[in-house]
Structure formats: C-alpha cells, structure tokens
Amino acid sequence: MTTVERSDPAHPEPPHPLALAIKPLLDAVGASAVSPADARPDDVLLEWDEQPAVAVRLPGMESAMDRLLGEVRRQFGGGDLRALDRASKQRVVAQLEERGAFTIRHGVETVAAALGVSRFTVYNYLNRQQAKD
C-alpha cells in the first residue's frame, strides 16, 4: 500500500506533494508512505523545506521474492510461470539472478516451485548462464 497511512482516520490530511511524487518509486520497490507522526525507528524520514514530510516504510525481505516473481511474471505475459517453455524459464532465472533473487534465503527453492521445476534444474540454468557470461 503506497497511500499515506494516517494516525487519525477520522480527520485525514491530503497526501504531502513529496508522497505523491515518490509513489511510483514506492510502488516499484514495495514500500509504503506513512505519516511522520507514525514513523517507526526503522522507517526512512524524508524532509521537505527542512520539515518532516513523509516516512518511507521499506518492505521486509520476505516480500522481496514475491515482488521479483511478480515482476518477471508480468514481463512474461502475466500467466503461470510453470507454463513457460524451457528457454523462457532460463531467461526468467537469468533475470532473477541479475536482480539478486538467489541471495534471498530459500531463493532457489522458491523459484523452482514457481517455475514447476526442480532445484537441480534451477542450478543447471544458473550454471548455463554463468558459462555464457
């Protein structure tokens, strides 16, 4: 959710112009904007004219893989990744490798399940990609 969350829903304030300007970026990375009054210590506080304007709540790592898989799913037609042909699955693995998906814990297992292949197959695709590079 990238709309600015309010501490008092009965008296909502219009979103700050900065929150509106960064909305596409927040959508792309899965972050959300919250009121500075509701900021937690791990939120990133952004200022406008030396005043707190909006706090950015970054997503947890557990949702990073879901976002990455969603992005490649959209790039490959929006359907079930298991229905892709072998060459397309190899391109999916290559794109996910470039985006760091396999640095996430259980990344290989998650990608293998999404593609409907074994972990061994994902490792083969990765090895094949490394051999090309």
N, C-alpha and C positions, 0 to 999 in steps of 0.2 A: 504494500500500500504506500503510495507516494504522496497522498494528500497530507497536509499538516494536521497531526493529531492535536486536539485541544484538551486542556486541563478542565475547562468548563464548557461542556457541550451545550448548555442552555444559552450561552452567550458567545457563539462562535465569532472569531475575528476573521476578516478576509486574509487569505494567504499573503505573506510578505512577497514582494516582487522577486526577491532572490530565490525563494522557494519555488516560485513559478518558473524562473529561468533555469533552475537546475533539475527540474522534474524529468526531462528526457534522460539526463545522466543517471539520476536515481533509479529510474525505470530499468535502464540498461544494466546496472550493477545489482539490482535487487535491494537497494537501500530505501529508507523512508525518511521523510522530513517530520520532525516533531517540534513543538513549541520550545523555545529556550527554557521556559519555566519547567518543562517536563524532561529536560535533558538529564541523562544518566552520566556518570563519570566516563564511561567508555564511548559516548557519543562525540561527534566532531562538531564543535560550536563554530558557526560562521557568523562573521560580523559584517555589518553594513553601516557605513558612516560611524565607525568606532562604537557601535551598539550591537548587542547580540540580536541576530535576525532570525536564524533558524539553526536547529541542531540536526545533524545527519546521523541516523542510526544505521550502521552498517549491518549487513546480514551475517548470520553465523555461517561457519564453513559447511555445516550440514546441508544448507540450501544451495551451496555453490555448484555442486554436481547437478542438481535438478535444473538450475539455470543454464548450465553448459549444455546439458542434454536437450533442454527446450530450444536453445538457440540452433543447435545442429538439426534438430527435428524440423524446425521451420525452414532452414536452408535446404533441406532435402524433401520439401513438399508438404510437411506437416503431418504426415502419416506415421504409422508404426515403423520404427527403425528396423524391426525384425523382418519386414517385407522387402527391404532393400536388397539389391544384388550384391555379390561379393566385392566388386570394385567400389561400389558406393560405400559399403561398410568399411573398406580400407580407407577411403577418404574421410569418413566420419572419425575413425580412430586417429588419423593423421591430424585432423583439425583439433580434436580433443587433446592430443599430445601437445600441439603448439600452444594451447590455452592453459596447460598445466593440470589437466584433469587427473592425470595419473600420479600427481603428488598428493592428492587427497586420499585419506585412508579408505581402503576398500574400493579405490577408483577402478581398478581392473575388473573386479567382480561386478561392480555396478554397471559398467559399460558393457561387459559381456552379457549380462542379463537383459539390458536394454536392446542389444543387437540380436539376441537369441543365439549367441554362440558361446563357446567355452572360453574360460580364461586362457587356455593354451592358444586358442585361435587369436585372441586379442594380442597376446605376446608375439605370436607369429607376425601379425600385421605391424606391430611396433618394430620388430626386428627387420622386416622388409623395408619399412620406411627409413630406418637408420642406415640400411645398406644403400638405399638410393641417395641419401644425403652424403 
